[in-house]
């Protein structure tokens, strides 16, 4: 089923800074002039491969009666990344990318970006977490896959108020009052009323 | 088997029998006294037993580290990492203590922590509680608290939350303050009594 997804041949750019996702616990935003190529399933736009200045902010903090545990996650995505989800709003903020736009992002021509986007697309779909061709437009869900330093993907899955973030250094799951935070130093599970904590309760901010 | 060797074995058996009799006498005598029996099992055996005890203790410690539960009554056990050396532990803990004490060493910062004890707050809500200071001063205090790990800010919503160590530190600071005040009062009362008794003697 995964082979049904394919990249579009049209290269676009983000006309103005755009928030791709925003909720109580986080946001993903992308800067002006970022390159974009659509991921299509038949004629439907199911997502994009972006390359530009993007930022991920997540409040990966567990709030408990005994005090807060964890700290916010802030990451910049300067490598191409995949986004699957509702694309209506994004399409309204796209314009045609010029040769100058491609050069600004380090590509000699359109083929350069297409090859890079295809590489990320293949790695995500062939070895990534997407195992069905369910249309993301049907539900209020999104998937973001940011490339990390280990050349793997930090995955953010959103489904309504539910949120799962899996990175090399942490896993954060939020579902209403239930929150799970697992990092190299601690494991915390909070159900609102009960709290299970293993490891250091909190780390002071890094200098 | 040679006759010499047979003779030697016979002597050894007799010696062992004598030793057993002596040991029996010692045990009987100690039993009559109601004391336990102390037998020196030697350094090698003692070392082995100590090693075993150490291994078991480490196993229990390891299991405790893995099995931590905080229930509604607040029962909790946190992992304590073994320092490389006592000296390192001393240095690290003193540096951390200094950082926390510095963060706690200001009335306005204690007021901020007090305000956050009831739940997360935005900076404007904290500003309402601390109207005597400017927003920039408030931000500066929040930075100090954040660097000490007593407060954490949600980057998306912007709310400030008190951390677990923050709650502990605030409670300890207020208790310490209370204790000092009580001791001062007791000392003052005692000193006054002494003065009065001195005056009577005069």
Interface residues (C-beta under 8 A of the other chain):
Chain A: X24 X25 X26 X27 X57 X58 X59 X61 X63 X64 X66 X67 X68 X69 X70 X71 X72 X74 X193 X194 X195 X196 X197 X198 X199 X200 X201 X202 X203 X204 X205 X207
Chain B: X65 X66 X67 X68 X69 X70 X71 X72 X74 X76 X78 X79 X81 X96 X99 X120 X146 X147 X148 X149 X152 X153 X154 X155 X156 X157 X161 X162 X163 X164 X165 X166 X167 X168
